[in-house]
Amino acid sequence: MNSQLPIPFIDLAAQRRRLGDRIEKAVREVMDHGRFILGPEVDRLEKDLCEFSGAKNAITCANGTDALVLSMMALEIGDGDAIFLPSFTFSASAESVVLAGATPVFVDICPDTLNIDPAGLLAGFEEARTAGLRPRAVMTVDLFGQPADYSSIAGFCGEKGLLLIADAAQSFGASYQGARVGTLATVTTTSFFPSKPFGCYGDGGAILTDDEDIADLLRSLRVHGQGSDKYDNVRIGMNSRLDTLQAAILIEKLSILKDEIEARQDVAARYKHGLEDRVISPDVTDGVVSAWALYTIRLPEARRDAVQDGLLELGVPTVVYYPRPLHSQPAYAEYPAIDLPESEAACSQVLSLPMHPYLEEAVQDLIIEGVNKLI
Ligand SMILES: *Cc1c(COP(=O)(O)O)cnc(C)c1O
């Protein structure tokens, strides 16, 4: 048993072993040609991302937070605009709204999927109106890898004339009713932070869109609002490019992503089977394939911390994503929030277990046994 310890929460080393020397070779090629900024691998990766996702355009950038900010800049979202998003998410989702100059309006989540509740959007919409804001967009977050309820949300957006922005930082590789993430919203953003389902060896991000005009704007915005070149400044932009080295690494990793997403389905199914009835397992909607960024169970609030401590003693690392909803964080105190009981409840009950495509059955059995014993 000790030979399996410590158990990694996410095993990037196993992925690297699988890829052999492909990454070293790809990195060496970039070192040799020396085009470290927007080199040929960036172009190639953008083409590969389109092919993989089915999106018409992919624009890479420096990280997933910038991908959101750049998207809102391209959509001319700013002062006085209300963006509806879940409170139960990573801070970057809401932070990007504020950085773009707009106002986040927090909406509650569905208790089964932990994603934004389409039924809560109307209350948010009214709240924004009351606050004198202009409703502009819904930002879905595909939490823990599961795409949000896009058909209901797109319906609401159509009815109210709102844009749809998908924060798919955790869900690249997932699909919804046969369509891959990247094609489900006006713009879709993702992050290549190392621990995401599709990550690089540093920071990185991308935006996917079918809209050619938005794509052209994004290509300008990521290089200081350039026109014909960097020294022709036609708008205010920023410096947000993906390093060629990271693009070269991502090209290699993308070639095994489909296989990895499939392996994650097996890991998730084994967890569900092994933990059945003792905890609340994540619920994936019919027709949806999650990227399983995380496997997050729910436990009675009174037991959660004890189970986490007990697992740590067994050598099993777990993480609470997220301990506090954003609307109750000091940084967001001034923004509108309706009553969000499901977001509050989730924060006190969730626990994420080790999750990655290379989790061996024996190790997983040990984790499952530990949870079942402690609960
Ligand atoms: C990771 C993450 C981001 C931000 O991505 P970075 O690349 O770290 O900037 C945004 N939204 C969600 C939901 C995330 O999980």
The ligand as a MOL file (V3000), in Angstrom:
LIG
                    3D

  0  0  0     0  0            999 V3000
M  V30 BEGIN CTAB
M  V30 COUNTS 15 15 0 0 0
M  V30 BEGIN ATOM
M  V30 1 C -9.0550 28.4230 -14.0400 0
M  V30 2 C -10.2870 29.1730 -14.2750 0
M  V30 3 C -10.2850 30.4500 -14.8540 0
M  V30 4 C -9.0380 31.2560 -15.1070 0
M  V30 5 O -8.0470 30.6610 -15.8310 0
M  V30 6 P -6.5220 31.1590 -15.6870 0
M  V30 7 O -5.8620 30.5520 -16.8700 0
M  V30 8 O -6.0230 30.6300 -14.3850 0
M  V30 9 O -6.5180 32.6430 -15.7370 0
M  V30 10 C -11.5010 31.0490 -15.1350 0
M  V30 11 N -12.6620 30.4440 -14.8430 0
M  V30 12 C -12.7120 29.2290 -14.2650 0
M  V30 13 C -14.0350 28.6160 -13.9860 0
M  V30 14 C -11.5320 28.5520 -13.9460 0
M  V30 15 O -11.5910 27.3510 -13.3700 0
M  V30 END ATOM
M  V30 BEGIN BOND
M  V30 1 1 1 2
M  V30 2 1 2 3
M  V30 3 2 2 14
M  V30 4 1 3 4
M  V30 5 2 3 10
M  V30 6 1 4 5
M  V30 7 1 5 6
M  V30 8 2 6 7
M  V30 9 1 6 8
M  V30 10 1 6 9
M  V30 11 1 10 11
M  V30 12 2 11 12
M  V30 13 1 12 13
M  V30 14 1 12 14
M  V30 15 1 14 15
M  V30 END BOND
M  V30 END CTAB
M  END
